[in-house]
Amino acid sequence: MAYTNPTPSDCVQSDYTSSCRLNINGSAQEQKFMENLIVESIEIYGQDIFYLPRTLVNRDTILGEDIDSSFDSARAVRAYVNNVDGWEGQGELLSKFGVRVEDKTTFIFSREKFKEKVDDLEVLNVEGRPNEGDLIYFPRTKHLFEIKFVEAERPFYQLGKGYVWECQCELFEYSDEDLDTGVAEIDAIETAFANSIKLVMDAGGSGDFTVGEEIVGDLYRAAATAAITGDAVSSFTVTDGGEHYKAALPPTITITGGGGSGATATATVSSAGIVTGISVTAGGTGYTSAPTVSVDYSPKDSRAEVKSWNSSSRELQIINRSGTFNTSETVKGLTSNALWSPESYNTLNNTNTADSIDQNYSFETADDDILDFTEGNPFGSVGSTTDTTI
């Protein structure tokens, strides 16, 4: 009996196996038929997961690492969980650093569905397939896994084509990555585990910080004033050149107030990173007094994300710091426009964990009982709780 390739009319969507016969010559129809079988199987027996592509923020081109990774989106897709009896791996291990959880599992994607639900909608570091380093969130167990290896040759090569991606994953160990996917239960992982410090602000600030907004300090920010001639801006005077600006990317100059409009300007930055001048590019019209000049923040100015704000106690908890705030600067909420100056802070005390877990601050406060530093610290002052520059 000779078998022929099936036509679309020969196949019934709900029962491929009983309605279709396959040749072994790997025709396009047969490949599509097998692909549909795989998609249907995963849709029936799989689980809903979220796929989180990794964004490389500050990659080390020598070591190939990126400690500042962020995850800015989460794509819903169906995947088959290959472990039905529980997680693989070594489970919970008791080490000298405490309990270490090493759960592992394998997620299998249909290549067709992964392309439709993820690859066509996202810019992946390596296009066309799941990437090692990307994350998978499993809502049913509320676990977040990191892809460690993508198996591209498993199985279904009978027709000369691969139909699935098999992602071998380990439980993700959070390390201050930025999770901003828009899925509340995923983003809450960052809030719960990111290193958090508390700033107590000076009295006399204005506004209230909002949870999740970015804040920035102005320690290295340049400042300037404007002068008018008639009703137009005629010149600028730099009162503080700031620090750490880039000559190739001068800061933006914003001109507001004064009753007029239309004035624009550009900044000049020296090779030392200092704003040395501001030139008028358009004087504008209608100014009755000198407008306010704002120079954009320096790339060196510290930034962070607000975890919580208590207006009565003036306590600001922050995560995802990119530097250390100073008691002599003003911190601004970029969404709320709140303005406050730090009165005190401690970068060693992680307010997310109990002292029994994170003991950095306890070790530092107990150091004087071990070594006598009355004549000076032979190891320097960086990291000491009495050093206000930490």
C-alpha positions as CSV (number, residue, x, y, z in Angstrom):
1,M,0.0,0.0,0.0
2,A,1.5,3.4,-1.0
3,Y,1.1,6.4,1.3
4,T,0.8,9.9,0.0
5,N,1.3,13.3,1.6
6,P,-1.9,14.5,3.4
7,T,-3.7,17.5,2.1
8,P,-5.4,20.0,4.5
9,S,-8.7,18.4,3.8
10,D,-7.3,15.0,4.9
11,C,-6.5,16.3,8.4
12,V,-8.9,17.0,11.3
13,Q,-7.5,19.5,13.8
14,S,-8.8,17.6,16.8
15,D,-7.4,14.2,15.9
16,Y,-4.3,14.4,13.7
17,T,-3.1,10.9,14.4
18,S,-6.3,9.1,13.3
19,S,-6.9,11.2,10.2
20,C,-3.5,11.7,8.6
21,R,-0.7,9.5,7.3
22,L,2.9,10.7,7.0
23,N,5.6,9.9,4.5
24,I,9.2,9.8,5.6
25,N,10.5,12.1,2.9
26,G,10.3,15.2,5.2
27,S,8.1,17.3,2.9
28,A,6.9,20.8,3.9
29,Q,3.4,19.5,4.6
30,E,4.8,16.7,6.9
31,Q,7.0,19.2,8.8
32,K,4.1,21.5,9.3
33,F,1.9,18.6,10.5
34,M,4.6,17.6,13.0
35,E,5.0,21.2,14.2
36,N,1.2,21.5,14.8
37,L,1.3,18.3,16.8
38,I,4.0,19.7,19.0
39,V,2.2,23.0,19.5
40,E,-1.0,21.3,20.3
41,S,0.7,18.9,22.8
42,I,2.4,21.8,24.7
43,E,-0.8,23.9,24.6
44,I,-2.7,20.9,26.2
45,Y,-0.2,19.6,28.7
46,G,2.0,22.7,29.2
47,Q,1.9,25.5,31.8
48,D,1.6,29.3,31.5
49,I,4.9,31.0,32.2
50,F,6.5,34.4,31.7
51,Y,9.7,34.8,29.7
52,L,11.9,37.7,30.8
53,P,14.6,38.8,28.3
54,R,17.8,40.2,29.8
55,T,18.9,43.7,28.9
56,L,22.7,44.2,29.2
57,V,23.3,47.6,30.8
58,N,27.0,47.7,31.5
59,R,28.7,44.7,30.0
60,D,32.3,43.9,30.8
61,T,33.7,43.1,27.4
62,I,36.8,41.4,28.8
63,L,35.0,38.9,31.2
64,G,31.7,38.9,29.4
65,E,29.8,39.8,32.5
66,D,27.1,42.3,33.2
67,I,26.4,43.0,36.8
68,D,23.9,45.8,36.0
69,S,21.4,43.6,34.1
70,S,17.8,44.7,33.9
71,F,14.6,42.9,33.0
72,D,12.1,45.3,31.5
73,S,9.4,43.1,30.1
74,A,7.7,39.7,30.6
75,R,6.1,37.8,27.8
76,A,3.4,35.2,28.5
77,V,4.0,31.9,26.6
78,R,3.1,28.3,27.1
79,A,5.8,25.8,28.1
80,Y,6.0,22.1,29.0
81,V,7.5,21.5,32.4
82,N,9.7,18.4,32.0
83,N,9.7,17.5,35.7
84,V,6.4,16.2,37.0
85,D,7.6,14.7,40.3
86,G,9.3,17.8,41.7
87,W,12.3,20.0,41.1
88,E,15.6,18.5,40.0
89,G,19.1,19.5,41.3
90,Q,20.5,19.0,44.8
91,G,17.7,20.7,46.6
92,E,18.6,22.5,49.8
93,L,22.2,22.3,50.9
94,L,23.6,23.4,54.2
95,S,26.9,25.2,53.6
96,K,29.2,27.4,55.7
97,F,27.3,30.4,54.3
98,G,23.9,29.1,55.3
99,V,21.2,27.2,53.4
100,R,21.6,27.2,49.6
101,V,18.7,26.2,47.4
102,E,19.7,24.5,44.1
103,D,16.4,23.6,42.5
104,K,16.6,22.9,38.8
105,T,14.0,22.2,36.1
106,T,13.6,22.1,32.3
107,F,11.1,24.1,30.3
108,I,10.3,23.0,26.7
109,F,9.0,25.6,24.2
110,S,7.5,25.1,20.8
111,R,9.8,27.0,18.4
112,E,6.8,28.3,16.5
113,K,5.1,29.6,19.6
114,F,8.3,31.0,21.1
115,K,8.9,33.0,17.9
116,E,5.3,34.3,17.9
117,K,5.0,35.1,21.6
118,V,8.6,36.3,22.4
119,D,11.1,36.5,19.6
120,D,8.9,38.6,17.3
121,L,8.0,41.0,20.1
122,E,11.4,41.5,21.8
123,V,15.0,42.4,21.0
124,L,16.9,39.4,22.3
125,N,20.7,39.4,22.8
126,V,20.9,36.4,20.4
127,E,17.9,36.5,18.1
128,G,15.9,33.5,17.1
129,R,16.1,31.4,20.2
130,P,15.9,31.5,24.0
131,N,19.0,33.0,25.6
132,E,21.2,31.7,28.4
133,G,20.9,34.3,31.2
134,D,17.2,35.2,30.5
135,L,14.7,34.4,33.2
136,I,11.5,32.3,33.3
137,Y,8.9,33.0,36.0
138,F,6.6,30.1,36.9
139,P,3.4,31.6,38.4
140,R,2.0,28.3,39.7
141,T,4.9,27.9,42.2
142,K,6.0,31.6,42.2
143,H,9.6,30.5,41.3
144,L,12.0,32.6,39.1
145,F,14.4,30.5,37.1
146,E,17.5,31.4,35.1
147,I,18.2,29.7,31.8
148,K,21.6,28.0,32.0
149,F,21.7,26.0,28.8
150,V,19.5,25.8,25.7
151,E,19.4,22.4,24.0
152,A,18.7,22.8,20.3
153,E,18.9,19.2,19.2
154,R,16.2,17.5,21.1
155,P,14.4,15.6,19.6
156,F,12.0,15.2,16.6
157,Y,14.7,15.3,13.9
158,Q,12.9,12.5,12.0
159,L,11.8,15.0,9.3
160,G,15.1,16.9,9.3
161,K,13.9,19.8,11.4
162,G,13.9,20.8,15.1
163,Y,10.6,21.7,16.6
164,V,11.3,22.6,20.3
165,W,13.7,24.5,22.5
166,E,14.6,22.8,25.7
167,C,15.8,25.2,28.4
168,Q,17.7,23.8,31.3
169,C,17.2,26.2,34.2
170,E,18.3,26.8,37.8
171,L,16.6,28.8,40.6
172,F,17.5,32.4,40.0
173,E,19.8,34.0,42.7
174,Y,18.8,37.7,42.8
175,S,21.8,40.1,42.9
176,D,20.4,43.7,42.7
177,E,19.1,43.3,39.1
178,D,16.4,45.8,38.0
179,L,13.1,44.0,37.6
180,D,10.6,46.4,35.9
181,T,8.4,44.1,33.9
182,G,5.0,45.6,34.7
183,V,3.9,42.2,36.2
184,A,3.4,43.1,39.9
185,E,4.3,39.7,41.4
186,I,7.6,39.6,39.4
187,D,8.6,43.2,40.2
188,A,7.9,42.5,43.9
189,I,10.9,40.2,44.0
190,E,13.2,43.2,43.5
191,T,11.5,45.1,46.3
192,A,11.8,42.2,48.6
193,F,15.4,41.2,47.9
194,A,17.3,44.3,46.7
195,N,19.9,45.7,49.0
196,S,18.1,48.6,50.8
197,I,19.5,51.4,52.9
198,K,17.7,54.2,54.9
199,L,18.3,57.9,54.6
200,V,17.0,60.2,57.3
201,M,16.3,63.6,55.6
202,D,16.8,67.1,57.0
203,A,13.7,69.0,58.1
204,G,12.6,71.7,55.6
205,G,12.4,69.7,52.4
206,S,9.4,69.9,50.1
207,G,7.1,67.4,48.5
208,D,6.7,63.6,49.0
209,F,8.6,60.9,47.2
210,T,6.6,58.2,45.5
211,V,7.3,54.5,45.7
212,G,9.2,53.3,42.6
213,E,10.3,56.6,41.3
214,E,14.0,57.4,40.5
215,I,15.8,59.9,42.7
216,V,19.0,61.8,41.9
217,G,21.5,63.9,43.9
218,D,23.1,67.1,42.7
219,L,26.6,66.8,44.3
220,Y,28.4,67.1,40.9
221,R,25.8,69.1,39.0
222,A,26.7,72.4,37.3
223,A,24.8,75.6,37.9
224,A,24.4,78.9,36.0
225,T,22.4,82.1,35.8
226,A,21.0,84.1,32.9
227,A,20.9,87.7,31.9
228,I,18.5,89.5,29.6
229,T,18.7,92.5,27.3
230,G,15.4,94.0,26.4
231,D,13.0,91.0,26.5
232,A,15.4,88.4,25.3
233,V,18.1,86.2,27.0
234,S,21.5,87.6,26.1
235,S,24.1,85.7,28.1
236,F,24.8,83.1,30.8
237,T,27.2,82.9,33.7
238,V,28.4,79.5,35.0
239,T,28.4,79.7,38.8
240,D,29.4,76.1,39.3
241,G,31.1,74.1,36.6
242,G,30.2,70.7,38.2
243,E,32.3,67.6,37.6
244,H,32.5,64.4,35.5
245,Y,30.6,65.7,32.5
246,K,31.5,64.4,29.0
247,A,32.8,66.8,26.3
248,A,31.3,64.7,23.6
249,L,27.9,64.7,25.3
250,P,27.4,68.1,26.9
251,P,24.4,68.4,29.4
252,T,21.1,69.7,28.3
253,I,20.3,73.3,29.3
254,T,16.7,74.1,30.3
255,I,15.4,77.7,30.6
256,T,12.2,78.4,32.5
257,G,10.3,81.4,34.0
258,G,10.9,85.1,33.5
259,G,7.6,85.6,31.7
260,G,9.0,84.8,28.2
261,S,9.7,81.8,26.0
262,G,11.8,80.5,23.2
263,A,15.3,80.8,24.7
264,T,17.7,78.0,24.1
265,A,21.3,77.4,24.8
266,T,24.2,74.8,24.6
267,A,26.9,74.0,27.1
268,T,30.6,73.6,26.5
269,V,32.5,71.0,28.6
270,S,36.2,70.9,29.0
271,S,38.4,67.8,28.7
272,A,38.4,67.7,32.6
273,G,34.7,67.2,32.6
274,I,33.8,70.7,33.8
275,V,31.1,73.0,32.2
276,T,33.1,76.0,31.2
277,G,30.5,78.0,29.3
278,I,26.9,78.3,28.0
279,S,26.2,79.9,24.7
280,V,22.9,81.4,23.6
281,T,21.5,79.7,20.5
282,A,18.1,81.6,20.7
283,G,17.3,84.6,22.9
284,G,13.5,84.1,22.9
285,T,11.0,86.9,23.5
286,G,8.8,88.3,26.2
287,Y,11.2,88.0,29.2
288,T,10.5,90.5,31.9
289,S,13.1,89.2,34.3
290,A,16.1,86.8,34.1
291,P,14.8,83.2,33.7
292,T,15.9,80.2,35.8
293,V,18.7,78.1,34.2
294,S,18.9,74.3,34.9
295,V,21.9,72.3,33.8
296,D,21.3,68.6,33.5
297,Y,22.7,66.3,36.1
298,S,26.2,65.0,35.9
299,P,26.7,61.3,34.9
300,K,28.4,60.9,38.3
301,D,25.5,62.1,40.4
302,S,24.1,59.3,42.5
303,R,20.7,57.7,41.6
304,A,18.4,55.2,43.3
305,E,14.9,53.9,43.4
306,V,12.4,54.7,46.2
307,K,11.3,51.7,48.2
308,S,9.4,53.6,50.8
309,W,8.9,57.1,52.2
310,N,7.7,58.2,55.6
311,S,7.0,61.9,55.6
312,S,6.4,62.1,59.4
313,S,9.8,60.5,60.3
314,R,11.5,61.8,57.1
315,E,12.8,58.3,56.5
316,L,13.5,57.3,52.9
317,Q,14.4,53.7,52.0
318,I,16.1,53.2,48.7
319,I,17.2,50.3,46.5
320,N,19.3,50.0,43.3
321,R,21.8,52.7,44.2
322,S,24.3,53.8,41.6
323,G,26.4,55.8,44.1
324,T,26.4,57.2,47.6
325,F,24.4,60.3,48.6
326,N,26.1,63.1,50.5
327,T,24.7,65.2,53.4
328,S,25.6,68.4,51.5
329,E,23.5,67.7,48.4
330,T,19.8,67.9,47.5
331,V,18.0,64.8,46.4
332,K,15.2,65.2,43.9
333,G,12.4,62.8,43.0
334,L,12.2,62.8,39.2
335,T,8.5,62.0,39.2
336,S,7.3,63.8,42.3
337,N,9.7,66.7,42.2
338,A,10.2,66.3,46.0
339,L,13.4,68.0,47.2
340,W,15.2,66.9,50.4
341,S,18.7,66.8,51.8
342,P,20.1,63.8,53.7
343,E,20.7,64.3,57.4
344,S,22.2,60.8,58.0
345,Y,22.5,57.4,56.4
346,N,24.3,54.1,56.7
347,T,25.4,52.2,53.6
348,L,26.4,49.2,55.5
349,N,23.1,48.4,57.2
350,N,20.8,46.5,54.8
351,T,17.3,47.3,56.0
352,N,15.9,44.4,54.0
353,T,17.3,41.8,56.3
354,A,17.5,41.1,60.0
355,D,20.8,41.7,61.8
356,S,21.2,38.0,62.3
357,I,21.4,37.5,58.5
358,D,23.3,40.6,57.3
359,Q,25.9,41.4,60.0
360,N,28.1,43.9,58.1
361,Y,27.0,46.8,60.4
362,S,27.5,44.7,63.5
363,F,31.0,43.8,62.5
364,E,31.9,47.4,61.7
365,T,30.6,48.8,65.0
366,A,32.4,46.1,67.0
367,D,35.8,46.7,65.3
368,D,37.0,49.1,68.0
369,D,36.7,46.3,70.6
370,I,39.2,44.2,68.6
371,L,41.8,46.8,67.4
372,D,42.8,50.1,69.0
373,F,42.5,52.9,66.4
374,T,42.9,55.7,68.8
375,E,46.1,56.9,67.1
376,G,44.8,56.3,63.6
377,N,43.4,53.5,61.5
378,P,46.3,51.6,59.7
379,F,43.9,50.2,57.2
380,G,42.3,53.6,56.2
381,S,38.8,54.9,56.9
382,V,36.8,53.6,53.9
383,G,34.1,51.3,55.2
384,S,34.1,52.7,58.7
385,T,30.7,53.6,60.1
386,T,32.2,56.9,61.3
387,D,33.4,57.9,57.8
388,T,30.7,60.2,56.3
389,T,32.0,59.7,52.8
390,I,31.1,56.0,52.5
